[in-house]
Amino acid sequence: MKHPVDVHVGQRVRKGGLFSALRLIGNPSADDEGSVADDNGLIRVEGEMMLQRVAADEDSGDDQSGDEEGEGQDGDETAAGAEDVTGDEDDDMDDDQKTDDDALILGPPMLIHPTLDQLKALKFDGMAEAFVELQAQDSSDELGHAEWLSLLIDREVANQNTRRFQTRMRSAKLRYVGAAVEDVDYRTPRRLDKALFQQLITGRWIADSRNLLITGPCGVGKTWLACALGQKACQDNYTVLYKRMPRLFAELELTHGDGRFPRLFRSLVKADLLILDDWGPDRLNASQRRDLMEIVEDRYGAGSTLITSQLPIDTWHDVIDEPTFADAILDRLVHNAYRLELDGPSLRKMKNAEKPKNVDGDATN
């Protein structure tokens, strides 16, 4: 396939030199010094992607050359003009010798602005950034087209994954955005089952639509662990939604009156992982029981629910405060759920105790 070639216009160019350059691009030859051709016929000369081939002299007997030098000049004047163009070359050199001595002249570098504009128009920002970086690196000239394309695609995939993760994190509205499973301290005395927690990190329980119940006294890190698992779920391409149960019930009551309940209900049901923080201790009223029943019913087998509570699981029946609803709700929440039952001193108190104290014995800020 022939590729368009920009020809340097600083010197006069013979048609033969231009056609020779086009033939060289279409059918590269190993005889041309300083040029390297790849499988696609693209020529690189000293790191540039364009090749301009210019004839250094003209035929002294060519009438067209005589016309370019000036009208009315005789054969001797034409030869003299050709001698001025070719410099030190002899007048009796034939066309074949002149073709062999054609100069390879580097032109301006290829314009990359249209390519960048097209990549950005397609929202391939990662590929555009990688393209600019590769253009600036001298070592990129040694890469083949397949390697270039692979690097551009890798950057674009990474960029899109990052954007999707950031979007999911914003939608999740986690209480502790910086919580991460890599920062979990297993040495803290709170009876955290390390083997089970590492199994939960894999996210298999979300893929299987199973639930997770985290219980324990105040300050042992229940909410932080839940947010860390939520952040990991966002990394694994799951949709996550965090809600504190007291505020959720207030929001549900409000949306019943202003007509926004269907929209809120869909967001609660469709999330791959729904985190309900701080279950209890207040007993549920009739409207709250009904709403909670509808949520767990639609999510059963379709998504995972993570609940944290200071109350032991065997007391949740009393919180629901109605035997029929309690049996139906807990049957869908508890029986297919993993359990993390934490116990130990408050981490907040431990951190405050570790702070240095001033001379009066008070903890410093």
Secondary structure in CASP SS format (residue, H / E / C, confidence):
PFRMAT SS
TARGET T0000
AUTHOR 0000-0000-0000
METHOD secondary structure of the structure
MODEL  1
M C 1.00
K C 1.00
H C 1.00
P C 1.00
V C 1.00
D C 1.00
V C 1.00
H C 1.00
V C 1.00
G C 1.00
Q C 1.00
R C 1.00
V C 1.00
R C 1.00
K H 1.00
G H 1.00
G H 1.00
L H 1.00
F H 1.00
S H 1.00
A H 1.00
L H 1.00
R H 1.00
L H 1.00
I H 1.00
G H 1.00
N C 1.00
P C 1.00
S C 1.00
A C 1.00
D C 1.00
D C 1.00
E C 1.00
G C 1.00
S E 1.00
V E 1.00
A E 1.00
D C 1.00
D C 1.00
N C 1.00
G C 1.00
L C 1.00
I E 1.00
R E 1.00
V E 1.00
E C 1.00
G C 1.00
E E 1.00
M C 1.00
M C 1.00
L C 1.00
Q E 1.00
R E 1.00
V E 1.00
A C 1.00
A C 1.00
D C 1.00
E C 1.00
D C 1.00
S C 1.00
G C 1.00
D C 1.00
D H 1.00
Q H 1.00
S H 1.00
G H 1.00
D H 1.00
E H 1.00
E H 1.00
G C 1.00
E C 1.00
G C 1.00
Q C 1.00
D C 1.00
G H 1.00
D H 1.00
E H 1.00
T H 1.00
A H 1.00
A H 1.00
G H 1.00
A H 1.00
E H 1.00
D H 1.00
V H 1.00
T H 1.00
G C 1.00
D C 1.00
E C 1.00
D C 1.00
D C 1.00
D C 1.00
M C 1.00
D C 1.00
D H 1.00
D H 1.00
Q H 1.00
K H 1.00
T H 1.00
D H 1.00
D C 1.00
D C 1.00
A E 1.00
L E 1.00
I E 1.00
L C 1.00
G C 1.00
P C 1.00
P C 1.00
M C 1.00
L C 1.00
I C 1.00
H H 1.00
P H 1.00
T H 1.00
L H 1.00
D H 1.00
Q H 1.00
L H 1.00
K H 1.00
A H 1.00
L C 1.00
K C 1.00
F C 1.00
D H 1.00
G H 1.00
M H 1.00
A H 1.00
E H 1.00
A H 1.00
F H 1.00
V H 1.00
E H 1.00
L H 1.00
Q H 1.00
A H 1.00
Q C 1.00
D H 1.00
S H 1.00
S H 1.00
D H 1.00
E H 1.00
L C 1.00
G C 1.00
H H 1.00
A H 1.00
E H 1.00
W H 1.00
L H 1.00
S H 1.00
L H 1.00
L H 1.00
I H 1.00
D H 1.00
R H 1.00
E H 1.00
V H 1.00
A H 1.00
N H 1.00
Q H 1.00
N H 1.00
T H 1.00
R H 1.00
R H 1.00
F H 1.00
Q H 1.00
T H 1.00
R H 1.00
M H 1.00
R H 1.00
S H 1.00
A H 1.00
K C 1.00
L C 1.00
R C 1.00
Y C 1.00
V C 1.00
G C 1.00
A C 1.00
A C 1.00
V H 1.00
E H 1.00
D H 1.00
V C 1.00
D C 1.00
Y C 1.00
R C 1.00
T C 1.00
P C 1.00
R C 1.00
R C 1.00
L C 1.00
D C 1.00
K H 1.00
A H 1.00
L H 1.00
F H 1.00
Q H 1.00
Q H 1.00
L H 1.00
I H 1.00
T C 1.00
G C 1.00
R H 1.00
W H 1.00
I H 1.00
A H 1.00
D C 1.00
S C 1.00
R C 1.00
N E 1.00
L E 1.00
L E 1.00
I E 1.00
T E 1.00
G C 1.00
P C 1.00
C C 1.00
G C 1.00
V C 1.00
G C 1.00
K H 1.00
T H 1.00
W H 1.00
L H 1.00
A H 1.00
C H 1.00
A H 1.00
L H 1.00
G H 1.00
Q H 1.00
K H 1.00
A H 1.00
C H 1.00
Q H 1.00
D C 1.00
N C 1.00
Y C 1.00
T C 1.00
V E 1.00
L E 1.00
Y E 1.00
K E 1.00
R E 1.00
M H 1.00
P H 1.00
R H 1.00
L H 1.00
F H 1.00
A H 1.00
E H 1.00
L H 1.00
E H 1.00
L H 1.00
T H 1.00
H H 1.00
G H 1.00
D H 1.00
G C 1.00
R C 1.00
F H 1.00
P H 1.00
R H 1.00
L H 1.00
F H 1.00
R H 1.00
S H 1.00
L H 1.00
V H 1.00
K H 1.00
A C 1.00
D C 1.00
L E 1.00
L E 1.00
I E 1.00
L E 1.00
D E 1.00
D E 1.00
W E 1.00
G C 1.00
P C 1.00
D C 1.00
R C 1.00
L C 1.00
N C 1.00
A H 1.00
S H 1.00
Q H 1.00
R H 1.00
R H 1.00
D H 1.00
L H 1.00
M H 1.00
E H 1.00
I H 1.00
V H 1.00
E H 1.00
D H 1.00
R H 1.00
Y C 1.00
G C 1.00
A C 1.00
G C 1.00
S E 1.00
T E 1.00
L E 1.00
I E 1.00
T E 1.00
S E 1.00
Q C 1.00
L C 1.00
P C 1.00
I H 1.00
D H 1.00
T H 1.00
W H 1.00
H H 1.00
D H 1.00
V H 1.00
I H 1.00
D C 1.00
E C 1.00
P H 1.00
T H 1.00
F H 1.00
A H 1.00
D H 1.00
A H 1.00
I H 1.00
L H 1.00
D H 1.00
R H 1.00
L H 1.00
V C 1.00
H C 1.00
N C 1.00
A E 1.00
Y E 1.00
R E 1.00
L E 1.00
E E 1.00
L C 1.00
D C 1.00
G C 1.00
P C 1.00
S C 1.00
L H 1.00
R H 1.00
K H 1.00
M H 1.00
K H 1.00
N H 1.00
A H 1.00
E H 1.00
K C 1.00
P C 1.00
K E 1.00
N C 1.00
V C 1.00
D C 1.00
G C 1.00
D C 1.00
A E 1.00
T C 1.00
N C 1.00
END
